[in-house]
Amino acid sequence: MRAILVADKHDVVCLDNFYTGTRANIIHLLQHPRFELIRHDVAFSTARRMDEIYNLASWIDADHRTLGIAAGKSDVILEVGGF
């Protein structure tokens, strides 16, 4: 999705805390002039102004997902708000 947006000449800002992922997933975009990476947890607000937001995070690690559910968080809260 990020690569498609950049290819379509959109400026893309990626906010990621790398809790379950790595920079290796976006290494091919880091040198692109319309791509910016900010290490940030989306569970907390940012002062950065954005026109559109796409949440591309997904729980791929069953252990982390199980911890969240055990803490009383639903799948929706985990996917939208984070652990």
DRENDOMAR-238923 format. One record per residue: residue number from 1; residue in three letters; z, x, y of N, C-alpha, C, O in turn. Coordinates in Angstrom, 2 decimals, decimal comma, always signed. Layout:
N
+-----+-----+---------+---------+---------+---------+---------+---------+---------+---------+---------+---------+---------+---------+
!   k !   r !     n.w !     n.u !     n.v !    ca.w !    ca.u !    ca.v !     c.w !     c.u !     c.v !     o.w !     o.u !     o.v !
+-----+-----+---------+---------+---------+---------+---------+---------+---------+---------+---------+---------+---------+---------+
! NUM ! ALA !       Z !       X !       Y !       Z !       X !       Y !       Z !       X !       Y !       Z !       X !       Y !
...
+-----+-----+---------+---------+---------+---------+---------+---------+---------+---------+---------+---------+---------+---------+
END
This chain:
83
+-----+-----+---------+---------+---------+---------+---------+---------+---------+---------+---------+---------+---------+---------+
!   k !   r !     n.w !     n.u !     n.v !    ca.w !    ca.u !    ca.v !     c.w !     c.u !     c.v !     o.w !     o.u !     o.v !
+-----+-----+---------+---------+---------+---------+---------+---------+---------+---------+---------+---------+---------+---------+
!   1 ! MET !   +0,00 !   +0,82 !   -1,19 !   +0,00 !   +0,00 !   +0,00 !   +0,00 !   +0,87 !   +1,25 !   -0,77 !   +0,62 !   +2,18 !
!   2 ! ARG !   +0,87 !   +1,89 !   +1,29 !   +0,91 !   +2,76 !   +2,48 !   -0,42 !   +3,45 !   +2,69 !   -0,91 !   +3,54 !   +3,81 !
!   3 ! ALA !   -1,01 !   +3,94 !   +1,61 !   -2,29 !   +4,64 !   +1,71 !   -3,38 !   +3,70 !   +2,21 !   -4,24 !   +4,12 !   +2,99 !
!   4 ! ILE !   -3,36 !   +2,45 !   +1,79 !   -4,35 !   +1,47 !   +2,24 !   -4,18 !   +1,21 !   +3,73 !   -5,16 !   +1,17 !   +4,47 !
!   5 ! LEU !   -2,94 !   +1,03 !   +4,18 !   -2,69 !   +0,78 !   +5,60 !   -3,15 !   +1,96 !   +6,46 !   -3,76 !   +1,76 !   +7,51 !
!   6 ! VAL !   -2,85 !   +3,17 !   +6,03 !   -3,28 !   +4,36 !   +6,77 !   -4,81 !   +4,45 !   +6,78 !   -5,40 !   +4,76 !   +7,81 !
!   7 ! ALA !   -5,44 !   +4,19 !   +5,64 !   -6,90 !   +4,23 !   +5,56 !   -7,54 !   +3,18 !   +6,47 !   -8,64 !   +3,40 !   +6,98 !
!   8 ! ASP !   -6,86 !   +2,06 !   +6,67 !   -7,37 !   +1,01 !   +7,56 !   -7,02 !   +1,27 !   +9,02 !   -7,14 !   +0,37 !   +9,85 !
!   9 ! LYS !   -6,59 !   +2,49 !   +9,33 !   -6,32 !   +2,95 !  +10,69 !   -5,08 !   +2,31 !  +11,32 !   -5,02 !   +2,13 !  +12,54 !
!  10 ! HIS !   -4,11 !   +1,97 !  +10,50 !   -2,82 !   +1,49 !  +11,00 !   -1,86 !   +2,67 !  +11,09 !   -1,93 !   +3,59 !  +10,28 !
!  11 ! ASP !   -0,97 !   +2,64 !  +12,07 !   +0,13 !   +3,61 !  +12,11 !   +1,19 !   +3,12 !  +11,15 !   +1,59 !   +1,95 !  +11,20 !
!  12 ! VAL !   +1,65 !   +3,99 !  +10,27 !   +2,62 !   +3,61 !   +9,25 !   +3,87 !   +4,45 !   +9,40 !   +3,81 !   +5,68 !   +9,43 !
!  13 ! VAL !   +5,02 !   +3,77 !   +9,48 !   +6,32 !   +4,44 !   +9,51 !   +7,01 !   +4,06 !   +8,21 !   +7,21 !   +2,89 !   +7,92 !
!  14 ! CYS !   +7,38 !   +5,06 !   +7,45 !   +8,06 !   +4,85 !   +6,17 !   +9,54 !   +5,17 !   +6,33 !   +9,90 !   +6,29 !   +6,66 !
!  15 ! LEU !  +10,38 !   +4,16 !   +6,09 !  +11,83 !   +4,36 !   +6,10 !  +12,29 !   +4,40 !   +4,66 !  +12,06 !   +3,45 !   +3,90 !
!  16 ! ASP !  +12,95 !   +5,47 !   +4,26 !  +13,39 !   +5,61 !   +2,88 !  +14,65 !   +6,46 !   +2,83 !  +14,74 !   +7,48 !   +3,51 !
!  17 ! ASN !  +15,62 !   +6,03 !   +2,03 !  +16,83 !   +6,84 !   +1,87 !  +16,75 !   +7,70 !   +0,61 !  +17,65 !   +8,49 !   +0,34 !
!  18 ! PHE !  +15,68 !   +7,53 !   -0,16 !  +15,44 !   +8,29 !   -1,40 !  +16,57 !   +8,12 !   -2,40 !  +16,88 !   +9,04 !   -3,16 !
!  19 ! TYR !  +17,19 !   +6,96 !   -2,39 !  +18,27 !   +6,68 !   -3,33 !  +17,75 !   +6,64 !   -4,77 !  +18,39 !   +7,16 !   -5,68 !
!  20 ! THR !  +16,59 !   +6,01 !   -4,96 !  +16,01 !   +5,94 !   -6,30 !  +14,65 !   +6,60 !   -6,39 !  +14,09 !   +6,68 !   -7,48 !
!  21 ! GLY !  +14,10 !   +7,07 !   -5,29 !  +12,78 !   +7,69 !   -5,30 !  +12,82 !   +9,10 !   -4,75 !  +13,88 !   +9,64 !   -4,45 !
!  22 ! THR !  +11,64 !   +9,70 !   -4,62 !  +11,54 !  +11,07 !   -4,12 !  +10,37 !  +11,18 !   -3,15 !   +9,49 !  +10,32 !   -3,09 !
!  23 ! ARG !  +10,38 !  +12,27 !   -2,38 !   +9,27 !  +12,56 !   -1,47 !   +7,96 !  +12,75 !   -2,22 !   +6,88 !  +12,55 !   -1,66 !
!  24 ! ALA !   +8,05 !  +13,12 !   -3,49 !   +6,85 !  +13,33 !   -4,29 !   +5,98 !  +12,07 !   -4,34 !   +4,76 !  +12,17 !   -4,50 !
!  25 ! ASN !   +6,59 !  +10,91 !   -4,20 !   +5,83 !   +9,66 !   -4,23 !   +4,91 !   +9,48 !   -3,02 !   +3,96 !   +8,71 !   -3,07 !
!  26 ! ILE !   +5,20 !  +10,19 !   -1,94 !   +4,41 !  +10,03 !   -0,71 !   +3,87 !  +11,36 !   -0,20 !   +3,38 !  +11,43 !   +0,92 !
!  27 ! ILE !   +3,96 !  +12,40 !   -0,99 !   +3,57 !  +13,74 !   -0,55 !   +2,14 !  +13,77 !   +0,01 !   +1,85 !  +14,51 !   +0,94 !
!  28 ! HIS !   +1,27 !  +12,97 !   -0,57 !   -0,13 !  +12,94 !   -0,13 !   -0,30 !  +12,33 !   +1,26 !   -1,37 !  +12,47 !   +1,85 !
!  29 ! LEU !   +0,72 !  +11,67 !   +1,78 !   +0,63 !  +11,05 !   +3,11 !   +1,32 !  +11,84 !   +4,21 !   +1,10 !  +11,57 !   +5,39 !
!  30 ! LEU !   +2,14 !  +12,79 !   +3,85 !   +3,00 !  +13,47 !   +4,84 !   +2,23 !  +14,19 !   +5,95 !   +2,73 !  +14,29 !   +7,07 !
!  31 ! GLN !   +1,06 !  +14,68 !   +5,68 !   +0,28 !  +15,39 !   +6,70 !   -0,69 !  +14,49 !   +7,46 !   -1,39 !  +14,94 !   +8,36 !
!  32 ! HIS !   -0,72 !  +13,21 !   +7,10 !   -1,64 !  +12,29 !   +7,77 !   -1,14 !  +12,00 !   +9,18 !   +0,05 !  +11,73 !   +9,36 !
!  33 ! PRO !   -2,02 !  +12,04 !  +10,19 !   -1,58 !  +11,84 !  +11,58 !   -1,04 !  +10,43 !  +11,89 !   -0,32 !  +10,26 !  +12,86 !
!  34 ! ARG !   -1,39 !   +9,44 !  +11,08 !   -0,90 !   +8,07 !  +11,33 !   +0,25 !   +7,69 !  +10,41 !   +0,60 !   +6,51 !  +10,31 !
!  35 ! PHE !   +0,84 !   +8,67 !   +9,75 !   +1,96 !   +8,41 !   +8,84 !   +3,18 !   +9,17 !   +9,30 !   +3,11 !  +10,37 !   +9,58 !
!  36 ! GLU !   +4,32 !   +8,48 !   +9,38 !   +5,58 !   +9,12 !   +9,77 !   +6,66 !   +8,73 !   +8,77 !   +6,79 !   +7,56 !   +8,41 !
!  37 ! LEU !   +7,42 !   +9,70 !   +8,33 !   +8,52 !   +9,47 !   +7,39 !   +9,85 !   +9,63 !   +8,12 !  +10,08 !  +10,63 !   +8,80 !
!  38 ! ILE !  +10,72 !   +8,65 !   +7,97 !  +12,07 !   +8,72 !   +8,52 !  +13,04 !   +8,47 !   +7,37 !  +12,98 !   +7,43 !   +6,71 !
!  39 ! ARG !  +13,93 !   +9,42 !   +7,14 !  +14,95 !   +9,22 !   +6,10 !  +15,99 !   +8,27 !   +6,66 !  +16,75 !   +8,62 !   +7,57 !
!  40 ! HIS !  +16,03 !   +7,06 !   +6,10 !  +16,88 !   +6,00 !   +6,65 !  +17,12 !   +4,95 !   +5,58 !  +16,23 !   +4,63 !   +4,80 !
!  41 ! ASP !  +18,32 !   +4,41 !   +5,55 !  +18,66 !   +3,32 !   +4,64 !  +18,37 !   +2,01 !   +5,34 !  +18,96 !   +1,72 !   +6,37 !
!  42 ! VAL !  +17,47 !   +1,22 !   +4,78 !  +17,09 !   -0,03 !   +5,44 !  +18,19 !   -1,09 !   +5,41 !  +18,04 !   -2,15 !   +6,01 !
!  43 ! ALA !  +19,29 !   -0,81 !   +4,72 !  +20,44 !   -1,71 !   +4,76 !  +21,11 !   -1,67 !   +6,12 !  +21,93 !   -2,54 !   +6,45 !
!  44 ! PHE !  +20,77 !   -0,67 !   +6,93 !  +21,32 !   -0,51 !   +8,27 !  +20,19 !   -0,66 !   +9,29 !  +19,06 !   -0,25 !   +9,02 !
!  45 ! SER !  +20,49 !   -1,23 !  +10,43 !  +19,47 !   -1,46 !  +11,44 !  +18,96 !   -0,15 !  +12,04 !  +19,59 !   +0,89 !  +11,95 !
!  46 ! THR !  +17,81 !   -0,26 !  +12,64 !  +17,21 !   +0,87 !  +13,34 !  +16,74 !   +0,40 !  +14,71 !  +16,34 !   -0,76 !  +14,86 !
!  47 ! ALA !  +16,77 !   +1,27 !  +15,67 !  +16,32 !   +0,92 !  +17,03 !  +14,80 !   +1,01 !  +17,14 !  +14,23 !   +0,64 !  +18,17 !
!  48 ! ARG !  +14,16 !   +1,48 !  +16,11 !  +12,71 !   +1,66 !  +16,12 !  +12,01 !   +0,31 !  +16,18 !  +12,31 !   -0,58 !  +15,39 !
!  49 ! ARG !  +11,08 !   +0,14 !  +17,12 !  +10,31 !   -1,10 !  +17,27 !   +9,15 !   -1,08 !  +16,29 !   +8,39 !   -0,11 !  +16,25 !
!  50 ! MET !   +9,00 !   -2,14 !  +15,50 !   +7,91 !   -2,24 !  +14,53 !   +7,29 !   -3,62 !  +14,61 !   +7,98 !   -4,62 !  +14,79 !
!  51 ! ASP !   +5,98 !   -3,66 !  +14,47 !   +5,27 !   -4,94 !  +14,53 !   +5,37 !   -5,72 !  +13,22 !   +5,52 !   -6,94 !  +13,23 !
!  52 ! GLU !   +5,30 !   -5,02 !  +12,10 !   +5,38 !   -5,64 !  +10,79 !   +6,22 !   -4,77 !   +9,88 !   +6,26 !   -3,55 !  +10,04 !
!  53 ! ILE !   +6,90 !   -5,40 !   +8,93 !   +7,73 !   -4,66 !   +7,97 !   +7,35 !   -5,11 !   +6,57 !   +7,28 !   -6,30 !   +6,28 !
!  54 ! TYR !   +7,11 !   -4,14 !   +5,71 !   +6,84 !   -4,40 !   +4,29 !   +7,91 !   -3,68 !   +3,49 !   +8,06 !   -2,47 !   +3,60 !
!  55 ! ASN !   +8,66 !   -4,42 !   +2,70 !   +9,67 !   -3,81 !   +1,85 !   +9,03 !   -3,51 !   +0,51 !   +8,79 !   -4,42 !   -0,29 !
!  56 ! LEU !   +8,75 !   -2,23 !   +0,26 !   +8,09 !   -1,83 !   -0,98 !   +9,08 !   -1,26 !   -1,99 !   +8,68 !   -0,72 !   -3,02 !
!  57 ! ALA !  +10,36 !   -1,39 !   -1,70 !  +11,38 !   -0,87 !   -2,61 !  +11,54 !   -1,81 !   -3,79 !  +11,37 !   -3,02 !   -3,68 !
!  58 ! SER !  +11,87 !   -1,22 !   -4,91 !  +12,12 !   -2,01 !   -6,10 !  +13,07 !   -1,26 !   -7,00 !  +12,98 !   -0,03 !   -7,12 !
!  59 ! TRP !  +13,98 !   -1,97 !   -7,64 !  +14,93 !   -1,34 !   -8,55 !  +14,20 !   -0,97 !   -9,83 !  +13,86 !   -1,85 !  -10,62 !
!  60 ! ILE !  +13,98 !   +0,31 !  -10,03 !  +13,34 !   +0,75 !  -11,26 !  +14,37 !   +1,39 !  -12,19 !  +14,06 !   +1,69 !  -13,34 !
!  61 ! ASP !  +15,55 !   +1,58 !  -11,70 !  +16,61 !   +2,21 !  -12,47 !  +17,61 !   +1,13 !  -12,87 !  +18,37 !   +0,63 !  -12,03 !
!  62 ! ALA !  +17,61 !   +0,77 !  -14,14 !  +18,47 !   -0,33 !  -14,60 !  +19,94 !   -0,05 !  -14,36 !  +20,71 !   -0,98 !  -14,12 !
!  63 ! ASP !  +20,37 !   +1,21 !  -14,41 !  +21,78 !   +1,53 !  -14,18 !  +22,20 !   +1,16 !  -12,76 !  +23,27 !   +0,58 !  -12,57 !
!  64 ! HIS !  +21,38 !   +1,51 !  -11,76 !  +21,72 !   +1,18 !  -10,38 !  +21,71 !   -0,33 !  -10,16 !  +22,57 !   -0,87 !   -9,47 !
!  65 ! ARG !  +20,73 !   -1,03 !  -10,75 !  +20,65 !   -2,48 !  -10,61 !  +21,88 !   -3,13 !  -11,22 !  +22,46 !   -4,04 !  -10,63 !
!  66 ! THR !  +22,30 !   -2,66 !  -12,39 !  +23,47 !   -3,22 !  -13,05 !  +24,72 !   -3,03 !  -12,21 !  +25,56 !   -3,92 !  -12,14 !
!  67 ! LEU !  +24,85 !   -1,87 !  -11,56 !  +26,00 !   -1,63 !  -10,68 !  +26,03 !   -2,63 !   -9,54 !  +27,09 !   -3,14 !   -9,17 !
!  68 ! GLY !  +24,86 !   -2,90 !   -8,98 !  +24,78 !   -3,85 !   -7,87 !  +25,16 !   -5,25 !   -8,28 !  +25,88 !   -5,94 !   -7,56 !
!  69 ! ILE !  +24,67 !   -5,68 !   -9,44 !  +24,99 !   -7,01 !   -9,92 !  +26,48 !   -7,10 !  -10,26 !  +27,12 !   -8,12 !   -9,99 !
!  70 ! ALA !  +27,04 !   -6,05 !  -10,84 !  +28,47 !   -6,02 !  -11,15 !  +29,31 !   -6,12 !   -9,87 !  +30,43 !   -6,62 !   -9,90 !
!  71 ! ALA !  +28,75 !   -5,63 !   -8,76 !  +29,46 !   -5,70 !   -7,48 !  +29,29 !   -7,07 !   -6,83 !  +29,74 !   -7,29 !   -5,70 !
!  72 ! GLY !  +28,63 !   -8,01 !   -7,54 !  +28,49 !   -9,37 !   -7,03 !  +27,25 !   -9,60 !   -6,19 !  +27,18 !  -10,59 !   -5,46 !
!  73 ! LYS !  +26,28 !   -8,70 !   -6,26 !  +25,06 !   -8,86 !   -5,47 !  +23,94 !   -9,41 !   -6,35 !  +23,76 !   -8,97 !   -7,48 !
!  74 ! SER !  +23,22 !  -10,38 !   -5,83 !  +22,12 !  -10,97 !   -6,58 !  +20,89 !  -10,08 !   -6,48 !  +20,83 !   -9,16 !   -5,66 !
!  75 ! ASP !  +19,89 !  -10,35 !   -7,34 !  +18,64 !   -9,60 !   -7,29 !  +18,01 !   -9,66 !   -5,90 !  +17,50 !   -8,65 !   -5,41 !
!  76 ! VAL !  +18,04 !  -10,83 !   -5,28 !  +17,42 !  -10,99 !   -3,96 !  +18,12 !  -10,10 !   -2,93 !  +17,45 !   -9,42 !   -2,15 !
!  77 ! ILE !  +19,43 !  -10,09 !   -2,93 !  +20,17 !   -9,25 !   -1,99 !  +19,87 !   -7,78 !   -2,26 !  +19,71 !   -7,01 !   -1,32 !
!  78 ! LEU !  +19,80 !   -7,39 !   -3,52 !  +19,51 !   -5,99 !   -3,85 !  +18,12 !   -5,60 !   -3,40 !  +17,93 !   -4,52 !   -2,85 !
!  79 ! GLU !  +17,14 !   -6,47 !   -3,60 !  +15,75 !   -6,14 !   -3,24 !  +15,55 !   -6,13 !   -1,73 !  +14,80 !   -5,31 !   -1,22 !
!  80 ! VAL !  +16,21 !   -7,03 !   -1,01 !  +16,01 !   -7,13 !   +0,44 !  +16,99 !   -6,26 !   +1,21 !  +16,60 !   -5,58 !   +2,16 !
!  81 ! GLY !  +18,25 !   -6,28 !   +0,82 !  +19,26 !   -5,60 !   +1,60 !  +19,69 !   -4,26 !   +1,08 !  +20,26 !   -3,47 !   +1,83 !
!  82 ! GLY !  +19,43 !   -3,97 !   -0,17 !  +19,85 !   -2,70 !   -0,74 !  +21,18 !   -2,81 !   -1,44 !  +21,85 !   -3,84 !   -1,38 !
!  83 ! PHE !  +21,58 !   -1,73 !   -2,13 !  +22,80 !   -1,69 !   -2,93 !  +24,01 !   -1,51 !   -2,07 !  +25,13 !   -1,45 !   -2,58 !
+-----+-----+---------+---------+---------+---------+---------+---------+---------+---------+---------+---------+---------+---------+
END
